Amino acid sequence: MKKWFSGLILTACVGVMIAFPALVLADTIPGDANGDGRVSVGDITKVERIILGWDEITPGADADQNGDVNMGDVVKVERIILGLN
């Protein structure tokens, strides 16, 4: 029963994420690649690791919100930290 119930909960959560992606990602801060709730130097490293394929893509990694994680996102995170954006 526990395994069945866990599967049901997981299916429901995935269903909500598919049906309402904006609700799931509403708390995502563009540039907060490491998910600690703020944009800082650690996010630059995280985006670089994602670009190299060492880490999985995170919701905040696409800092410039163009649908790709690339060096443009590193620059955007740097600009956010410096207060230029």
N, C-alpha and C positions, 0 to 999 in steps of 0.2 A: 504494500500500500504506500509506504514512504517513497519508494522509487517512482511509482506512478504519479503521486502527488507532486514530487519535485519536477517531473517532466511536464506536468500540467502548468505549474508556475512558470517554468522556463519558457514554454510555448506562449503563454500569455504575455510575458515580458517582451519577447521577441515580436509578438504581434503588435503590441503597443508601440515599439520602436519603429516598426515598419509603417504603421498607420499614422503615427503622430511624431515624426522625427524632430520637428521643431520643439516639441515638449521635452524630449529626451536631451537635446543639445542646448536648451535654452540657457543653461548656466555656463556654457563654454565661452571662455574668453579668447578671442583670436590672439594668437601668439603665446598662449599658456600651454606650450607643448607638453610639459611634464605634469600638468594637471594639479599644480599646487595652489591654484587660485590667484596667482599673480604672474606678471610677465617680468622675468629677470634673466640674468646671465645663464642660468641653468637651462633655460628654454632654448637658447642659441645652440648649446651642446646637444640637446635632445633633437632639435630639427636636423642638425648635421648628422647625427646618428641615424635618423630616419632616412635621410637622403642616401647615405651609404648602405642602407639595407640592414643595418645592425639592430634596429628597433622597429616595432610596428608603428604604423601611422596612428596618431592620436587626434581627437577632434580639434584641439587648439593649435595643432602644428601648421595648418594652412592659414598662416597669419594674414596674408593678403587676400584670402578668401576667393581665389581664382579656380579652385578645384584641384590644384596640384600642390605637392610639397616639393619645393626646390630652393635654390639659393635666393630667390626673390623673397622667400619667407624668412630666411636668415636676416636679410637686409631689413625687412619690415620689423622683425623683433628688435633688432638693434635700434631702429628709429623710434619704436615705442619706448624702449628703455631710456633713450636720450631725450624723450619728450618732443620729438619732431613730428609725430603723428598722433 
